[in-house]
Amino acid sequence: MDDLNSRSTLSKLCVAYLSDASEGGYKLVFPESTLSRFLSDDVHPYRAMWKKINNFYLSMKWDTLCDQSLESKLNSYGEDGFTNNEGKFISGEEIKKSVNRWRDYGWFDYEMKRDKKIKNYGKYALPPLLLLTFAL
């Protein structure tokens, strides 16, 4: 079983598009910084949205699929539409509107930049970690 966060950023975004379309479109919320979301007294709206997306992912039982099967399913649904768990058909046109909404709101760019930062941090963190491990 693969957690949504262990999937590629593009797969996560595709799941988000389908979830967004299934929900009728998420309202605009601002991601702000990771620190501000962490320090928020209440559940931050951006984090709450991703919790809905994760619940959608689990409800569709996509956590049981390998990466290739998930990507194939996401591509098919993105083109042809799909029936959500409530029995409502979500058309490819509704999904395209969702993709455009994510781009217009800046969420696509935010997630792609976030992914790049995480990869860069990992690149710089690994050598000192290896040195520390072998020094013990």
Summary of the structure (lengths in Angstrom):
residues: 136
radius of gyration: 17.0
end to end distance: 33.7
largest distance: 57.8
contacts: 326
relative contact order: 0.14
helix: 73%
strand: 3%
